[in-house]
Amino acid sequence: MGTERPPTGHDVELAALAAAGDRRAFGELVRRHGSAVRGLLRRLGADPATADDIAQDAFLVGYEQIVDYRGEGAFAGWIKKIAARLYLRKVKREARFVLTEAPEETAPVGSDGPGATADRLDLDEALKHLSKAERLCVSLCYGADWSHAEAAETLNIPLGTVKSHVKRGLDKLRIRMAPPSDSVPIDSARRENRG
């Protein structure tokens, strides 16, 4: 029994093969996008074990609904939306998030402590400094590629509230992930070297 090579091709081609019953094609889609789905779930607030479980469930749902994927958008976006919806259902069931609460107390955005410079470029670390509502809204709108309206409808909160959470969250992320103020921007360094 020889080892067969996994199918190759564009995600749309693999999805069409999977819709026709080719399990190996779907397996290749899982291999390509599994870590991105788990990463999104972690950014939404899932612990590693929960992210793994929900990612697995998302791919099972995706396999069952693969005939609905028409290739009009990226497969990664399609499967991430499924995963995000599953995560939100779990969160609502457990009532872990209250999205209209006052922002949580977090470390001041501009605070520098040990290792602050190393953390500035780590998105996952920066997301931990957002309130739960900000983190969820930013991750849905930018990680899962949802529109503000989709997030508002799914979360059952006003559109303006989602937009506010996203704006505050992005502002905090920009500050947190900015290069240290004592560093010289690359363009300035180039101009100085040109004399």
N, C-alpha and C positions, 0 to 999 in steps of 0.2 A: 504494500500500500504506500504509494508515493505521497509526498507532501504537495498539496496543491497550493498554488500561489493565490493570495487573496485578490479579489477583483480590483481593478484600478479604474480610474476615470473620474470625471467630475461628480460632485455630490448629486446633481440632478440625475445623471445616468445611473448612479448606484441606487438612488431612491426608486427609479423606475424599475430596475431589476428586482429590488426588494418588494415592490408592489406586485410584481409578477411571481413572487414566491421564493426568490433567491435569498436565503438566510445569510449566506456569506457576504453578499453585498451590504446587507444591513449591519452585519458584524463589522465591516470595514467603516461604516458611518459611525458606529459606536466607538471604534478605536480612534477615529479621527477627532471626534467631538466630545468624548467622555470627560476628559480633564477640563475642558472649557465649561461644560455644564456643571461639574462639581465645583469649579472655581466661582461661578456665578452664585451657586447656592451658598457657598461659604461667605461670599460678600453680602448676600442677603441676610446673613446671620446664623446660618445652620452650622452646627458643630460637624466635625469631619464624618462621624458615623451617620448622622442624619443626612448630610450632603450625599454620601455614597448611596444610602437607601433611596432617597428621592430621585437621584440621577438614574438609578436602576429602574425605578417605577416610571420615570419620564420616558426612558427608551422603550419600555414595554408598551406604554400607551402610544408612543411614536410608531412602533412596529404595527400595532393594531390599526392605527390611523394613517399609515404611510400612503394609502391611495388618495388621501386628502391633500397631500403635499404635491403641489403643482409646479414647483420650481420658480414661482414668481418672486421669491425672496431667497435669501441664503438658508440652507438647511440648518446651519448652526442657529440662526435666529428663530427658526420654527421650533426646533427642539428645546431651545432655551425658554421660549414662551410656555411650552408645556411644563417644563420643570418649575418655572416660577409660579405658574398657577397651582401646581401640586403643593409647592412649599407654602403658598399663601393659604390654601385650604387647611393645611396642617396647623399653621400659625393661628388661624381663626378658630379652629376646633379647640386648640389649647388656650386660646385667648391670651397669647403671650405679648401681643403688641397693642397698645392703645395709641393710635396715630394722631390724636388731637391733644395729647398731653403736652405739658410744657417741656422744652428741651431739657435733656438730662444734663447733669453736671458732668462736664468732661474737662480734661486738662486744657488750659488756655491754649488757643490756637498757636500763638506765637511763642509759647514757652519752650525753652531749651533746657534739656537735662542731659544726663549721660546718654550717649548714643543718639541724640536728637538728629545730628547730621546724617547718620546712616539711615535713620528711619524716614527722612524726608522724601526719598524716592520709592518707598515701599507703599504701594496703593492699599494693600490689605491692612497694613498697620495704620495708615492714615484714615481708612474707613472706620476703624475702631474708635476714633475720636469724634465721630458724628453721633448725634442722637439716633435712637433706633428708627424713628420715623424718617429722618434725613437719609440714613444709610439705606433703608428699604426703598425709598423713592428714587434716590440717585442710582442704585443698583438696578432697579426695574427699568428706568428710563434710559440708562446708558449701558448697563451690562446685558439686559435682556432685550434692548432695543424697542421698548414699549413707548407709545406716545404718552404725553401727560394725561390725555383723556382716557386712554386705556387703563392707566394706573389708577386714576380717580374712580372710574367705574368699578374696577375690580376690588379696590380697597374700600369702596363705598364712602369716600370722603370728597369734599368739594374740589373742583379742578384748581381753584386758587390756592388751596392748602397744599396740593401736590406741587404746584409751581413754586410755592414759598419754600417747602422742604428741599426741593431740588436746588433752588438758587442759594439758600443758606449752606447746604451741603457742599455745593461746588465751590462757593467762596472759601469755605474752610479748607477744602482739599487743595485749592490753588495756593493758599498761604502755607499750608503744611508741607506741600510737595515742592515749593519754590526752592531754588538753590540758596544756600546760606548767603546772607547779605554781604559777608566779607569777601566773597569770591568775585572775581572779575569776569563779566560776561565774555563769551567767546568773541563776539564782534569787536568789543573794546580791545581785547588782547591782540586781535589781528591788526586793528588800526595802529596800535602802539608799535607793533613789530614792523609796520611799513614805514614808520618814521615820519 
